[in-house]
Amino acid sequence: MDVDSDSDIVEHIAARCMESASSWPWLHGPLTVGMVQAWMLQHSIRNRLLSSRYRPAWMSRCDDQSVVRKTIGQMLEELVYDANIKAPHTKILWELGRNVGLIDAQLDNAQPNAKTDIYFQVMENLCRTRHWIVGWLATSLEEFVLFAFNFETNISANRWQRDLGLTDEQLFCLRYHEKADLEHAGKVVWAPIRRHVTTPALKAEVLAGLDTALEASRIFYEGVMEIAHEFDAKGATLHAA
């Protein structure tokens, strides 16, 4: 990527994320039951791996203790306990899954398809072998883009409510994360990157890793859409089989 050496790296990261996500399949266009079920199943895998494998991998090389502490707090909320809701985020994620017609066994035993598996393999590589900043961005960029658009996308609780007829109570997980995810990623959260990226070589390395992570995310959503088409063709409904 050809980047002006004087451009602000955090601003560039945010802009590049938004540019890439504007073309991700699933995120835009009509929303169907099959689409939300497919996303829930693949996100259930991602949610577990982000905090159990990918974030610990890059944090083991991170020398910024403020970033480490914040990320550990995020992992705690996801998998163990969030004091605000007196439960881990996985609990309300599974509740959302039931509200869109899935059963716990489907969420517990979800498997990737070929394209979402590409995403998981790329994430593993980025977080274990690249600079820790690349790993940090790879594991947080979607929390930024999914709620940073100034219009509704298919992750919006309002759209799930309007298109699928779900209630505010059923959509608690999405509405809660509309605030929580912006505290986990974005320009303010990524500000420490400015003090760590002090050479053109490191800047180029970080931005190249970011592009790889963004392309992996695009492929992830292609995989989700393949699953969604299968579910909708079989008549997916909001009522568990």
Short mmCIF file of the C-alpha atoms (twelve columns), coordinates in Angstrom:
data_MODEL
# 
_entry.id   MODEL 
# 
loop_
_atom_site.group_PDB 
_atom_site.id 
_atom_site.type_symbol 
_atom_site.label_atom_id 
_atom_site.label_alt_id 
_atom_site.label_comp_id 
_atom_site.label_asym_id 
_atom_site.label_seq_id 
_atom_site.Cartn_x 
_atom_site.Cartn_y 
_atom_site.Cartn_z 
_atom_site.pdbx_PDB_model_num 
ATOM 1   C CA . MET A 1   0.000   0.000   0.000  1 
ATOM 2   C CA . ASP A 2   1.276   3.413   -0.944 1 
ATOM 3   C CA . VAL A 3   0.815   5.601   2.130  1 
ATOM 4   C CA . ASP A 4   1.926   9.161   2.678  1 
ATOM 5   C CA . SER A 5   4.638   9.019   5.346  1 
ATOM 6   C CA . ASP A 6   3.135   12.081  7.026  1 
ATOM 7   C CA . SER A 7   -0.425  10.735  7.227  1 
ATOM 8   C CA . ASP A 8   -1.797  9.858   10.655 1 
ATOM 9   C CA . ILE A 9   -1.684  6.085   11.023 1 
ATOM 10  C CA . VAL A 10  -4.794  5.755   13.218 1 
ATOM 11  C CA . GLU A 11  -6.867  7.892   10.876 1 
ATOM 12  C CA . HIS A 12  -5.610  5.816   7.980  1 
ATOM 13  C CA . ILE A 13  -6.447  2.552   9.761  1 
ATOM 14  C CA . ALA A 14  -10.001 3.684   10.492 1 
ATOM 15  C CA . ALA A 15  -10.556 4.932   6.947  1 
ATOM 16  C CA . ARG A 16  -9.147  1.737   5.425  1 
ATOM 17  C CA . CYS A 17  -11.399 -0.385  7.637  1 
ATOM 18  C CA . MET A 18  -14.489 1.519   6.572  1 
ATOM 19  C CA . GLU A 19  -13.507 1.413   2.905  1 
ATOM 20  C CA . SER A 20  -13.048 -2.340  3.014  1 
ATOM 21  C CA . ALA A 21  -16.186 -3.084  5.042  1 
ATOM 22  C CA . SER A 22  -18.346 -1.104  2.630  1 
ATOM 23  C CA . SER A 23  -18.039 -4.036  0.206  1 
ATOM 24  C CA . TRP A 24  -18.337 -6.962  2.634  1 
ATOM 25  C CA . PRO A 25  -21.170 -9.309  1.704  1 
ATOM 26  C CA . TRP A 26  -23.785 -9.978  4.414  1 
ATOM 27  C CA . LEU A 27  -23.255 -6.582  6.022  1 
ATOM 28  C CA . HIS A 28  -25.363 -4.718  3.467  1 
ATOM 29  C CA . GLY A 29  -28.584 -5.418  1.602  1 
ATOM 30  C CA . PRO A 30  -31.777 -7.298  2.539  1 
ATOM 31  C CA . LEU A 31  -31.683 -9.276  5.792  1 
ATOM 32  C CA . THR A 32  -33.095 -12.808 5.998  1 
ATOM 33  C CA . VAL A 33  -33.527 -15.406 8.733  1 
ATOM 34  C CA . GLY A 34  -30.893 -17.579 7.075  1 
ATOM 35  C CA . MET A 35  -28.456 -14.673 7.158  1 
ATOM 36  C CA . VAL A 36  -28.789 -14.062 10.894 1 
ATOM 37  C CA . GLN A 37  -28.597 -17.774 11.698 1 
ATOM 38  C CA . ALA A 38  -25.494 -18.235 9.533  1 
ATOM 39  C CA . TRP A 39  -23.805 -15.225 11.125 1 
ATOM 40  C CA . MET A 40  -24.696 -16.376 14.641 1 
ATOM 41  C CA . LEU A 41  -23.169 -19.805 14.075 1 
ATOM 42  C CA . GLN A 42  -19.938 -18.540 12.548 1 
ATOM 43  C CA . HIS A 43  -19.652 -15.699 15.051 1 
ATOM 44  C CA . SER A 44  -20.048 -18.193 17.911 1 
ATOM 45  C CA . ILE A 45  -16.813 -19.822 16.707 1 
ATOM 46  C CA . ARG A 46  -15.073 -16.481 16.270 1 
ATOM 47  C CA . ASN A 47  -16.221 -15.176 19.645 1 
ATOM 48  C CA . ARG A 48  -14.623 -18.144 21.401 1 
ATOM 49  C CA . LEU A 49  -11.367 -18.092 19.436 1 
ATOM 50  C CA . LEU A 50  -10.836 -14.335 19.746 1 
ATOM 51  C CA . SER A 51  -10.501 -14.519 23.514 1 
ATOM 52  C CA . SER A 52  -9.149  -18.040 23.973 1 
ATOM 53  C CA . ARG A 53  -6.488  -18.099 21.221 1 
ATOM 54  C CA . TYR A 54  -5.987  -15.022 19.070 1 
ATOM 55  C CA . ARG A 55  -5.819  -12.217 21.637 1 
ATOM 56  C CA . PRO A 56  -3.569  -14.177 24.047 1 
ATOM 57  C CA . ALA A 57  -1.232  -14.911 21.109 1 
ATOM 58  C CA . TRP A 58  -0.468  -11.292 20.225 1 
ATOM 59  C CA . MET A 59  -0.644  -10.074 23.838 1 
ATOM 60  C CA . SER A 60  2.234   -12.399 24.717 1 
ATOM 61  C CA . ARG A 61  4.444   -10.076 22.627 1 
ATOM 62  C CA . CYS A 62  2.834   -6.749  23.555 1 
ATOM 63  C CA . ASP A 63  4.999   -4.441  25.672 1 
ATOM 64  C CA . ASP A 64  2.259   -1.867  26.313 1 
ATOM 65  C CA . GLN A 65  0.709   -2.810  29.640 1 
ATOM 66  C CA . SER A 66  -2.230  -0.437  29.232 1 
ATOM 67  C CA . VAL A 67  -3.223  -2.231  26.030 1 
ATOM 68  C CA . VAL A 68  -2.746  -5.623  27.697 1 
ATOM 69  C CA . ARG A 69  -4.868  -4.700  30.717 1 
ATOM 70  C CA . LYS A 70  -7.662  -3.295  28.576 1 
ATOM 71  C CA . THR A 71  -7.681  -6.373  26.371 1 
ATOM 72  C CA . ILE A 72  -7.710  -8.746  29.341 1 
ATOM 73  C CA . GLY A 73  -10.702 -6.832  30.682 1 
ATOM 74  C CA . GLN A 74  -12.415 -7.280  27.333 1 
ATOM 75  C CA . MET A 75  -11.698 -11.025 27.345 1 
ATOM 76  C CA . LEU A 76  -13.024 -11.283 30.896 1 
ATOM 77  C CA . GLU A 77  -16.313 -9.668  29.853 1 
ATOM 78  C CA . GLU A 78  -16.646 -11.894 26.812 1 
ATOM 79  C CA . LEU A 79  -15.981 -15.266 28.417 1 
ATOM 80  C CA . VAL A 80  -16.246 -14.926 32.204 1 
ATOM 81  C CA . TYR A 81  -18.171 -11.985 33.675 1 
ATOM 82  C CA . ASP A 82  -19.359 -8.498  32.802 1 
ATOM 83  C CA . ALA A 83  -20.391 -6.672  35.967 1 
ATOM 84  C CA . ASN A 84  -22.903 -4.528  34.086 1 
ATOM 85  C CA . ILE A 85  -25.019 -7.519  33.071 1 
ATOM 86  C CA . LYS A 86  -23.806 -9.928  35.787 1 
ATOM 87  C CA . ALA A 87  -22.969 -12.527 33.150 1 
ATOM 88  C CA . PRO A 88  -20.455 -13.151 30.350 1 
ATOM 89  C CA . HIS A 89  -21.229 -11.885 26.873 1 
ATOM 90  C CA . THR A 90  -21.400 -15.479 25.663 1 
ATOM 91  C CA . LYS A 91  -24.555 -15.910 27.770 1 
ATOM 92  C CA . ILE A 92  -26.436 -13.117 26.010 1 
ATOM 93  C CA . LEU A 93  -24.979 -14.185 22.648 1 
ATOM 94  C CA . TRP A 94  -26.439 -17.675 23.094 1 
ATOM 95  C CA . GLU A 95  -29.753 -16.124 24.157 1 
ATOM 96  C CA . LEU A 96  -29.761 -14.142 20.911 1 
ATOM 97  C CA . GLY A 97  -29.121 -17.368 19.021 1 
ATOM 98  C CA . ARG A 98  -32.205 -18.966 20.569 1 
ATOM 99  C CA . ASN A 99  -34.232 -15.896 19.654 1 
ATOM 100 C CA . VAL A 100 -33.393 -16.369 15.963 1 
ATOM 101 C CA . GLY A 101 -34.308 -20.047 15.824 1 
ATOM 102 C CA . LEU A 102 -31.097 -21.832 16.818 1 
ATOM 103 C CA . ILE A 103 -30.579 -24.300 19.659 1 
ATOM 104 C CA . ASP A 104 -27.621 -24.413 22.021 1 
ATOM 105 C CA . ALA A 105 -26.250 -27.603 20.455 1 
ATOM 106 C CA . GLN A 106 -25.935 -25.819 17.105 1 
ATOM 107 C CA . LEU A 107 -24.019 -22.950 18.697 1 
ATOM 108 C CA . ASP A 108 -21.872 -25.261 20.833 1 
ATOM 109 C CA . ASN A 109 -20.907 -27.455 17.880 1 
ATOM 110 C CA . ALA A 110 -20.750 -24.926 15.034 1 
ATOM 111 C CA . GLN A 111 -18.156 -25.663 12.347 1 
ATOM 112 C CA . PRO A 112 -16.633 -23.348 9.728  1 
ATOM 113 C CA . ASN A 113 -17.105 -23.832 6.022  1 
ATOM 114 C CA . ALA A 114 -14.173 -23.513 3.626  1 
ATOM 115 C CA . LYS A 115 -14.235 -19.708 3.425  1 
ATOM 116 C CA . THR A 116 -14.792 -18.952 7.093  1 
ATOM 117 C CA . ASP A 117 -12.031 -21.447 7.849  1 
ATOM 118 C CA . ILE A 118 -9.683  -19.383 5.669  1 
ATOM 119 C CA . TYR A 119 -10.473 -16.433 7.942  1 
ATOM 120 C CA . PHE A 120 -9.703  -18.447 11.075 1 
ATOM 121 C CA . GLN A 121 -6.408  -19.726 9.662  1 
ATOM 122 C CA . VAL A 122 -5.316  -16.218 8.614  1 
ATOM 123 C CA . MET A 123 -6.207  -14.860 12.059 1 
ATOM 124 C CA . GLU A 124 -4.132  -17.547 13.706 1 
ATOM 125 C CA . ASN A 125 -1.144  -16.633 11.567 1 
ATOM 126 C CA . LEU A 126 -1.477  -12.869 11.999 1 
ATOM 127 C CA . CYS A 127 -1.804  -13.063 15.771 1 
ATOM 128 C CA . ARG A 128 1.028   -15.549 16.284 1 
ATOM 129 C CA . THR A 129 3.615   -14.448 13.752 1 
ATOM 130 C CA . ARG A 130 3.151   -10.745 12.934 1 
ATOM 131 C CA . HIS A 131 3.859   -7.637  15.024 1 
ATOM 132 C CA . TRP A 132 1.536   -7.456  18.015 1 
ATOM 133 C CA . ILE A 133 -0.127  -4.316  16.624 1 
ATOM 134 C CA . VAL A 134 -1.224  -6.325  13.581 1 
ATOM 135 C CA . GLY A 135 -2.759  -8.890  15.924 1 
ATOM 136 C CA . TRP A 136 -4.496  -6.175  17.930 1 
ATOM 137 C CA . LEU A 137 -6.027  -4.660  14.809 1 
ATOM 138 C CA . ALA A 138 -7.004  -8.055  13.394 1 
ATOM 139 C CA . THR A 139 -8.896  -8.916  16.592 1 
ATOM 140 C CA . SER A 140 -10.639 -5.575  17.005 1 
ATOM 141 C CA . LEU A 141 -11.279 -4.063  13.577 1 
ATOM 142 C CA . GLU A 142 -14.687 -5.691  13.139 1 
ATOM 143 C CA . GLU A 143 -15.882 -4.356  16.481 1 
ATOM 144 C CA . PHE A 144 -15.165 -0.943  15.016 1 
ATOM 145 C CA . VAL A 145 -16.632 -1.277  11.543 1 
ATOM 146 C CA . LEU A 146 -19.791 -3.181  12.475 1 
ATOM 147 C CA . PHE A 147 -21.123 -0.166  14.333 1 
ATOM 148 C CA . ALA A 148 -19.178 2.766   12.865 1 
ATOM 149 C CA . PHE A 149 -21.215 3.323   9.707  1 
ATOM 150 C CA . ASN A 150 -23.514 6.341   9.820  1 
ATOM 151 C CA . PHE A 151 -26.336 4.195   8.435  1 
ATOM 152 C CA . GLU A 152 -27.900 0.892   9.440  1 
ATOM 153 C CA . THR A 153 -26.110 -2.282  8.433  1 
ATOM 154 C CA . ASN A 154 -27.245 -5.867  8.913  1 
ATOM 155 C CA . ILE A 155 -25.719 -5.951  12.399 1 
ATOM 156 C CA . SER A 156 -28.029 -3.151  13.538 1 
ATOM 157 C CA . ALA A 157 -30.582 -4.115  16.179 1 
ATOM 158 C CA . ASN A 158 -33.030 -1.756  14.492 1 
ATOM 159 C CA . ARG A 159 -32.796 -3.728  11.273 1 
ATOM 160 C CA . TRP A 160 -33.200 -7.085  13.045 1 
ATOM 161 C CA . GLN A 161 -36.260 -5.647  14.757 1 
ATOM 162 C CA . ARG A 162 -37.776 -4.195  11.604 1 
ATOM 163 C CA . ASP A 163 -36.983 -7.008  9.161  1 
ATOM 164 C CA . LEU A 164 -37.423 -9.997  11.481 1 
ATOM 165 C CA . GLY A 165 -39.988 -8.693  13.955 1 
ATOM 166 C CA . LEU A 166 -37.824 -9.251  17.036 1 
ATOM 167 C CA . THR A 167 -38.478 -7.292  20.247 1 
ATOM 168 C CA . ASP A 168 -36.131 -5.042  22.210 1 
ATOM 169 C CA . GLU A 169 -35.890 -7.750  24.856 1 
ATOM 170 C CA . GLN A 170 -34.896 -10.349 22.274 1 
ATOM 171 C CA . LEU A 171 -32.286 -7.980  20.840 1 
ATOM 172 C CA . PHE A 172 -30.635 -7.030  24.127 1 
ATOM 173 C CA . CYS A 173 -27.322 -8.576  23.046 1 
ATOM 174 C CA . LEU A 174 -27.068 -6.468  19.893 1 
ATOM 175 C CA . ARG A 175 -28.125 -3.241  21.584 1 
ATOM 176 C CA . TYR A 176 -25.656 -3.795  24.419 1 
ATOM 177 C CA . HIS A 177 -22.808 -4.377  21.975 1 
ATOM 178 C CA . GLU A 178 -23.572 -1.270  19.980 1 
ATOM 179 C CA . LYS A 179 -22.004 0.592   22.900 1 
ATOM 180 C CA . ALA A 180 -19.555 -2.022  24.158 1 
ATOM 181 C CA . ASP A 181 -17.851 -2.642  20.812 1 
ATOM 182 C CA . LEU A 182 -17.041 1.039   20.287 1 
ATOM 183 C CA . GLU A 183 -15.232 0.922   23.639 1 
ATOM 184 C CA . HIS A 184 -13.166 -2.029  22.407 1 
ATOM 185 C CA . ALA A 185 -11.949 -0.554  19.118 1 
ATOM 186 C CA . GLY A 186 -11.744 2.568   17.011 1 
ATOM 187 C CA . LYS A 187 -9.734  5.783   16.796 1 
ATOM 188 C CA . VAL A 188 -9.695  6.537   20.527 1 
ATOM 189 C CA . VAL A 189 -8.919  2.956   21.563 1 
ATOM 190 C CA . TRP A 190 -6.212  2.581   18.909 1 
ATOM 191 C CA . ALA A 191 -4.487  5.877   19.840 1 
ATOM 192 C CA . PRO A 192 -1.515  4.063   21.519 1 
ATOM 193 C CA . ILE A 193 -0.490  2.827   18.070 1 
ATOM 194 C CA . ARG A 194 0.829   6.329   17.325 1 
ATOM 195 C CA . ARG A 195 3.501   6.125   20.017 1 
ATOM 196 C CA . HIS A 196 4.623   2.628   19.015 1 
ATOM 197 C CA . VAL A 197 4.823   3.058   15.242 1 
ATOM 198 C CA . THR A 198 7.868   5.282   14.978 1 
ATOM 199 C CA . THR A 199 9.500   4.118   11.748 1 
ATOM 200 C CA . PRO A 200 8.325   3.978   8.115  1 
ATOM 201 C CA . ALA A 201 9.194   0.278   8.034  1 
ATOM 202 C CA . LEU A 202 6.967   -0.562  10.987 1 
ATOM 203 C CA . LYS A 203 4.176   1.600   9.599  1 
ATOM 204 C CA . ALA A 204 4.334   -0.299  6.317  1 
ATOM 205 C CA . GLU A 205 4.345   -3.621  8.187  1 
ATOM 206 C CA . VAL A 206 1.284   -2.700  10.244 1 
ATOM 207 C CA . LEU A 207 -0.692  -1.435  7.257  1 
ATOM 208 C CA . ALA A 208 0.183   -4.498  5.187  1 
ATOM 209 C CA . GLY A 209 -1.015  -6.724  8.036  1 
ATOM 210 C CA . LEU A 210 -4.183  -4.666  8.301  1 
ATOM 211 C CA . ASP A 211 -4.928  -5.215  4.614  1 
ATOM 212 C CA . THR A 212 -4.507  -8.966  5.069  1 
ATOM 213 C CA . ALA A 213 -6.853  -8.942  8.058  1 
ATOM 214 C CA . LEU A 214 -9.457  -6.938  6.158  1 
ATOM 215 C CA . GLU A 215 -9.317  -9.291  3.184  1 
ATOM 216 C CA . ALA A 216 -9.741  -12.239 5.571  1 
ATOM 217 C CA . SER A 217 -12.839 -10.570 7.012  1 
ATOM 218 C CA . ARG A 218 -14.284 -10.090 3.541  1 
ATOM 219 C CA . ILE A 219 -13.783 -13.781 2.819  1 
ATOM 220 C CA . PHE A 220 -15.370 -14.632 6.198  1 
ATOM 221 C CA . TYR A 221 -18.555 -12.840 5.172  1 
ATOM 222 C CA . GLU A 222 -18.532 -14.565 1.790  1 
ATOM 223 C CA . GLY A 223 -18.531 -17.827 3.719  1 
ATOM 224 C CA . VAL A 224 -21.357 -16.655 5.955  1 
ATOM 225 C CA . MET A 225 -23.421 -15.767 2.890  1 
ATOM 226 C CA . GLU A 226 -22.872 -19.236 1.400  1 
ATOM 227 C CA . ILE A 227 -24.279 -20.782 4.569  1 
ATOM 228 C CA . ALA A 228 -27.115 -18.241 4.625  1 
ATOM 229 C CA . HIS A 229 -28.192 -19.166 1.092  1 
ATOM 230 C CA . GLU A 230 -28.339 -22.838 2.115  1 
ATOM 231 C CA . PHE A 231 -30.423 -22.052 5.208  1 
ATOM 232 C CA . ASP A 232 -32.859 -19.816 3.341  1 
ATOM 233 C CA . ALA A 233 -33.249 -22.391 0.567  1 
ATOM 234 C CA . LYS A 234 -34.313 -24.892 3.224  1 
ATOM 235 C CA . GLY A 235 -36.877 -22.451 4.637  1 
ATOM 236 C CA . ALA A 236 -35.093 -21.136 7.737  1 
ATOM 237 C CA . THR A 237 -37.477 -19.727 10.355 1 
ATOM 238 C CA . LEU A 238 -37.205 -18.007 13.734 1 
ATOM 239 C CA . HIS A 239 -38.638 -21.098 15.400 1 
ATOM 240 C CA . ALA A 240 -36.163 -23.791 16.427 1 
ATOM 241 C CA . ALA A 241 -36.656 -27.143 14.739 1 
# 
